[in-house]
Amino acid sequence: MTPPQDEKPHTGNFAELSETECEELLTHHAAGRVGFMAGEGPQILPVTYQYRAGRVIFRTSPNGPLAGLVRRTSVAFEIDAIDEQNKSGWSVLVLGFAEAMTHDQLLASAWETGPVPWADGARNLFIEIEPRKISGRAVTSATRG
């Protein structure tokens, strides 16, 4: 559907977020989505996470769909906030490699202060994402003229 001739389409104002702004948002939020290629095709699943020491860390079941990420796998990780009423929001995208966390010191620390899954059941497999690129953008509502 096209807008009437006298009405311009409403578009927002986009701004790129700096890597520092992206890391700040990653640090202060706890839920995101992991995108990866599975046998059935592309998958995107929600996880609770923690951003620590420049890495995204989350816990999952060793028998669940994310367990395949124990082997080094290319992934996308995304967090966002959207305000539909005000037509504004932001998103942060992390592109990198996921694999099982195996460092004894990091594992011990993650068990003590790491991310706590919202889902019930055994979630004793820690996966870490090592970013190769972090980017983000924000959009704010443009005023109509």
C-alpha positions in Angstrom: 0.0 0.0 0.0 1.4 3.4 -0.9 0.9 6.5 1.1 -1.3 9.3 -0.2 0.6 11.8 -2.5 0.7 14.5 0.1 2.0 12.2 2.9 5.6 11.2 2.9 6.4 7.7 4.3 7.4 7.9 8.0 11.0 6.8 8.5 13.1 6.8 11.6 16.5 8.3 12.3 19.2 5.6 12.3 22.5 5.8 14.2 25.3 3.4 14.4 26.3 2.4 17.9 30.0 2.4 18.8 31.6 -0.8 20.0 31.8 0.7 23.5 28.1 1.4 23.4 27.4 -2.1 22.2 29.5 -3.6 25.0 27.7 -1.5 27.5 24.3 -2.8 26.3 25.6 -6.3 26.3 26.8 -5.9 29.9 23.6 -4.5 31.2 21.1 -7.0 29.7 20.5 -10.7 30.4 18.5 -12.2 27.5 19.3 -12.5 23.8 19.1 -14.8 20.8 21.6 -17.2 19.3 21.4 -17.8 15.6 23.2 -20.8 14.1 22.9 -23.4 11.3 21.5 -26.7 12.4 20.7 -29.9 10.4 17.2 -28.6 9.8 18.4 -25.2 8.6 18.9 -21.9 10.3 17.8 -21.7 14.0 17.4 -18.7 16.3 16.9 -19.5 20.0 16.5 -17.3 23.1 19.1 -17.7 25.9 19.9 -15.9 29.2 23.5 -14.8 29.0 26.3 -12.8 30.6 28.8 -10.6 28.9 32.1 -11.2 30.7 35.7 -10.7 29.7 34.7 -9.8 26.1 32.7 -12.9 25.6 29.0 -13.9 25.6 28.5 -16.8 28.0 25.3 -18.9 28.4 24.2 -22.2 29.9 22.3 -24.9 28.1 21.3 -28.5 28.3 23.8 -31.1 27.0 20.8 -32.7 25.3 19.1 -29.7 23.8 19.3 -28.0 20.4 22.2 -25.7 21.5 24.4 -28.6 22.6 25.8 -28.8 19.1 27.6 -25.5 19.8 30.2 -27.4 21.9 32.3 -27.7 18.7 33.5 -24.4 17.3 30.6 -23.1 15.3 30.0 -19.8 13.5 27.1 -18.0 15.2 25.2 -14.7 15.5 24.1 -13.4 18.8 21.6 -10.5 19.1 20.0 -8.4 21.8 17.5 -5.6 21.3 14.9 -3.3 22.8 11.9 -2.1 20.7 9.3 0.5 21.6 6.6 0.1 19.1 4.5 2.9 20.4 7.3 5.5 20.0 8.8 3.7 16.9 12.2 3.5 18.4 14.7 0.9 19.5 18.2 -0.5 19.3 19.9 -3.7 18.5 23.4 -5.2 19.0 24.7 -8.0 16.8 27.7 -10.1 17.8 29.2 -12.3 15.0 31.7 -14.9 16.2 32.4 -18.4 17.1 30.7 -20.5 19.8 32.2 -23.5 21.6 32.1 -25.2 25.0 33.8 -23.3 27.8 36.7 -25.5 29.0 38.9 -23.1 31.0 38.8 -24.4 34.6 39.1 -21.0 36.2 36.5 -19.5 34.0 34.2 -22.4 34.5 34.5 -22.2 38.3 33.8 -18.5 38.2 30.8 -19.0 35.8 29.2 -21.5 38.1 29.5 -19.0 41.0 28.4 -15.7 39.3 27.5 -16.7 35.7 24.3 -16.5 33.8 21.3 -18.3 35.4 19.0 -20.0 32.9 15.3 -19.1 33.1 14.3 -22.6 31.8 14.0 -25.5 34.2 16.1 -28.7 33.9 19.7 -29.5 33.9 21.6 -26.6 32.2 25.2 -27.6 33.0 26.8 -27.0 29.7 28.5 -23.6 29.4 28.9 -22.2 25.9 31.0 -19.1 25.1 30.9 -16.9 22.1 34.2 -15.3 21.1 33.2 -12.2 19.1 34.9 -11.4 15.8 32.6 -8.4 15.1 30.3 -6.4 17.4 28.0 -3.8 15.8 24.8 -2.1 16.7 22.3 0.6 15.7 19.5 2.6 17.1 16.5 4.2 15.5 14.4 7.0 16.9 11.1 8.2 15.6 11.4 11.0 13.0 9.0 13.9 13.4 6.6 14.3 10.5 6.9 17.5 8.6 
